[in-house]
């Protein structure tokens, strides 16, 4: 569920299930909305290390 929390006049933080995901605020004539998108999986690394993680997980299951 999305919820808004007031952080100032015409300024709100946007939360999904209690986690901060963005902000909505009024700037003169417009409402601006910023959203943070979180993708599942490793938070950092390159393709080689991410591929190696999958390989190691497969070996651990065997």
DAJO-V141398 format. One record per residue. N is the residue number from 1. RES is the residue in three letters. SS is DSSP state (a for helix, b for strand, c for the rest). PSI is psi in whole degrees, 0 to 359 (none if undefined). OMEGA is omega in whole degrees, 0 to 359 (* if undefined). Layout:
n->N res->RES ss->SS psi->PSI omega->OMEGA
n->N res->RES ss->SS psi->PSI omega->OMEGA
This chain:
n->1 res->UNK ss->c psi->136 omega->177
n->2 res->UNK ss->b psi->138 omega->175
n->3 res->UNK ss->b psi->153 omega->177
n->4 res->UNK ss->b psi->140 omega->174
n->5 res->UNK ss->b psi->126 omega->180
n->6 res->UNK ss->b psi->129 omega->176
n->7 res->UNK ss->b psi->6 omega->178
n->8 res->UNK ss->b psi->176 omega->178
n->9 res->UNK ss->c psi->125 omega->181
n->10 res->UNK ss->c psi->38 omega->182
n->11 res->UNK ss->b psi->121 omega->185
n->12 res->UNK ss->b psi->143 omega->169
n->13 res->UNK ss->b psi->144 omega->182
n->14 res->UNK ss->b psi->129 omega->181
n->15 res->UNK ss->b psi->142 omega->173
n->16 res->UNK ss->b psi->119 omega->182
n->17 res->UNK ss->c psi->40 omega->177
n->18 res->UNK ss->c psi->355 omega->181
n->19 res->UNK ss->b psi->134 omega->178
n->20 res->UNK ss->b psi->125 omega->179
n->21 res->UNK ss->b psi->354 omega->181
n->22 res->UNK ss->b psi->194 omega->184
n->23 res->UNK ss->b psi->142 omega->174
n->24 res->UNK ss->b psi->130 omega->179
n->25 res->UNK ss->b psi->155 omega->179
n->26 res->UNK ss->b psi->131 omega->180
n->27 res->UNK ss->b psi->98 omega->184
n->28 res->UNK ss->c psi->269 omega->185
n->29 res->UNK ss->c psi->342 omega->189
n->30 res->UNK ss->b psi->152 omega->169
n->31 res->UNK ss->b psi->127 omega->180
n->32 res->UNK ss->b psi->137 omega->182
n->33 res->UNK ss->b psi->123 omega->177
n->34 res->UNK ss->b psi->132 omega->181
n->35 res->UNK ss->b psi->137 omega->176
n->36 res->UNK ss->c psi->122 omega->181
n->37 res->UNK ss->c psi->126 omega->179
n->38 res->UNK ss->c psi->126 omega->179
n->39 res->UNK ss->c psi->142 omega->178
n->40 res->UNK ss->c psi->155 omega->177
n->41 res->UNK ss->c psi->187 omega->181
n->42 res->UNK ss->c psi->138 omega->183
n->43 res->UNK ss->c psi->342 omega->182
n->44 res->UNK ss->c psi->166 omega->178
n->45 res->UNK ss->c psi->178 omega->177
n->46 res->UNK ss->c psi->177 omega->184
n->47 res->UNK ss->a psi->324 omega->181
n->48 res->UNK ss->a psi->315 omega->182
n->49 res->UNK ss->a psi->326 omega->178
n->50 res->UNK ss->a psi->321 omega->176
n->51 res->UNK ss->a psi->322 omega->180
n->52 res->UNK ss->a psi->324 omega->178
n->53 res->UNK ss->a psi->314 omega->178
n->54 res->UNK ss->a psi->321 omega->178
n->55 res->UNK ss->a psi->315 omega->180
n->56 res->UNK ss->a psi->323 omega->178
n->57 res->UNK ss->a psi->321 omega->179
n->58 res->UNK ss->a psi->318 omega->180
n->59 res->UNK ss->a psi->324 omega->181
n->60 res->UNK ss->a psi->328 omega->180
n->61 res->UNK ss->a psi->335 omega->184
n->62 res->UNK ss->c psi->none omega->*
